[in-house]
Amino acid sequence: MPPGAANGTLNLGVRIRQARLQRGLSQGDLEQRTGLLRCYLSRVENGHTEPSLPTLARLASAMEMPLVAFFDEPQGSAAAAAPPTAAGLSPEELAFLTQMRQLAVSLSEHHRQQVLQLAEKMAAETTAPPVRAAAAGD
């Protein structure tokens, strides 16, 4: 039985939640992207209301996925057990990159380069061996 299905029925709310979490998005993120209220999104995800087809289309567009993905059967039982993430990233990494992508839209090319330079510097600091403090007598 596909995820989000119970007793042979399709639970769109569960599938919407799964898609949102796979993309590292919060309900607030979807609210900003779709204009749908967070409380409405919560009611949909918890099965208290069913979204219309135009609403599903807005959600799919906001999550950059095809509308049909809400209705597709997963390929094999492994897909249902462990939903794939982009390029094997952890949910935390995916959420971070999603947030960075959202913020980068409002940055100029110059500021994007500054962010990349800062990230490179920070990454080099975390991979470099720690600097030992000099002893008092040195």
KAQUIMO-V820266 format. One record per pair of residues at least 6 apart in sequence whose ideal C-beta (glycine too) atoms are under 6 Angstrom apart, sorted by the first residue. I is the first residue (numbers start at 1). J is the second residue. Records with the same first field share a line. If there is no record, write none. Layout:
I = J ; J
//
This chain:
2 = 73 ; 74
3 = 80
4 = 11 ; 14 ; 15
11 = 47
12 = 70
13 = 44 ; 45 ; 47
15 = 70
16 = 45
17 = 45
19 = 63
22 = 83
23 = 63
24 = 94 ; 95 ; 98
27 = 38 ; 41
28 = 38
30 = 41 ; 62
31 = 38
33 = 62
34 = 58 ; 62
43 = 49
44 = 51
56 = 70
57 = 67
60 = 67
74 = 80
85 = 94
86 = 94
//
